[in-house]
Amino acid sequence: MEETKSKRVVAIVGRPNVGKSALFNRLVGRRVSIVHEQVGVTRDRVACEAHWEGERFELIDTGGLGHFDKQVSEDRIVAGTEEQAKIAIADASFIVFVTDITAGLTPLDEEVGRILHESGLPVILAANKADNEDREEGTYDFDKLGFPTFPVSAIQNRGLNDLMAELMPQLPKEENPTEKHPLKVAVVGRPNAGKSSYINRLLKDDRVIVSDVPGTTRDSIEIPFTIGKGESARHYQLIDTAGVQKDTRSSGAVDWFSNLRTDKAIENADVVIMMLDAETGPTSRDKKVAAKIIEAEKGCILLCNKWDLAKEADEEVTQTKYLPALREALPFMGFAPVLFVSAKDGYNIKRSVEAIDYVAAMTHTEITTGVLNRVIEQAVEKYPPPIAKGKRLKIFYATQSGTNPIYFKIFVNDPANARSNWLKYLQNQLREAFGLEGAPIFIKLVARSRPKNRTAGSHGSSD
């Protein structure tokens, strides 16, 4: 696969405690997000779609580059942190370099600036914490770094208009692939989970018959759906499916065809919303639906509908308490983000659309070969492959061989030396580095050289 760089992607970079996350949240317009469903979990980066004056772009928040100060860090730690910076920079087409105007220019700022100059990317420096005009005088301290500098205050919302007025014209022209090819979103689940009610809430119109009687929707119904206006409008094709019926001998032809149409809807979708009933919790039939999604290798979001009823039934239930039990019941869907919604009162419905966009973007993520191999090298160094049958798996190099779903091809000495638990570890390391929430990951091990008259085997792994 060719080395590619995402087009309208802005990365926020800087040392710790300069206010990167505050700036990220200010530009995104909310506290993020579905990416972090557990308190205290910090990834190397957080990605989210942002909007500025009607234009869309992807914004990446990175962890603080806190190990560049060589007076307090060992060289190996410094090198590891530089790799994290390279991952964020490799994905971006533009950099916002954040500093702390109250602290002035520090050696660590200079080190980050050096790396950004080497990247060759356009950079704007945001001198953050300029909460008033007096503090703006400190902006001149950063001229030495050689970047256009703007005093801003993410907390006070000062100076961002000037910063973004400089940034936005430098981004590549926005592409809207959904105009010609609307994003196909299949809404699936067992009967009476609230699929049609959810779509009606999205459409703000009773386009689909809603009934309390399970099995009302027999066919898969496709409904055009648009958010926004003009060139940046996002176009969708919502697919409302019949609830997956019990697979029994007594099932009639109607139920059999309903299940078949649901299977086809999943296969044709770009993103699948798996609708769960939060009041009753996941059932064996939900597990069968999840298995269909995994078999089809689709990006997925888990929507726990009827959250209002779940809270009425148990006043002490919280999302924090509910989530671990859900993950335990559906362990093979750990890659899919979870969102609690109520089609009845509209709770989190808007966020569900944001989640659809986000997962769709994740399934099409393209990672440059150099960055991918650096992450894998770090993973091997941290936890080498265990010895199997007296031999250890040796990794030579890796490439990304496909998107939607995401496939990685890794060339090794012998795929037979691999162990499934180590491949699962490697998948987790890739997710920590690149996110990829909602996108299934597949790893194929390929023998780098093949002896004569022998076909080398391969070992695949997915989550």
Buried (B, 14 or more C-beta within 10 A) or exposed (E): BEEEBBBBBBBBBBBEEBBBBBBBBBBBEEEBBBBBBEEEEEBBBBBBBBBBEEBBBBBBBBBBBBBBBEEEBEEEBBEBBBBBBBBBBBBBBBBBBBBBBEBEBBEBBEBBBEBBEEBEBBBBBBBBBBBEEEBBEBBEBBEEBEBEBBBBBBBEEBBBEEBBEEBBEEBEEEEBEBEEEBBBBBBBBBBBBBBBBBBBBBBEEEBBEBEEEEBBBBEBBBBEBEBEEEEBEBBBBBBBBBBBBEEEEEEEEEBEBBBEBBBBBBBBBBBBBBBBBBBBBBBEBBBBBBEBBBEBBBBBBBBBBBBBBBBEEEEEBEBEEBBEEBBEBBEEBEBBBBBBBBBBEEBBBEBBBBBBBBBBBBBBBBBBBEBBBBBBBBBBEEEEBEEBEEEEBBBEBBBBBBBBBBBBBBBBBBBBBBBEEBBBBBBBBBBBBBBBBBBBBBBBBBBBEEEEEEEBEBBEBBB
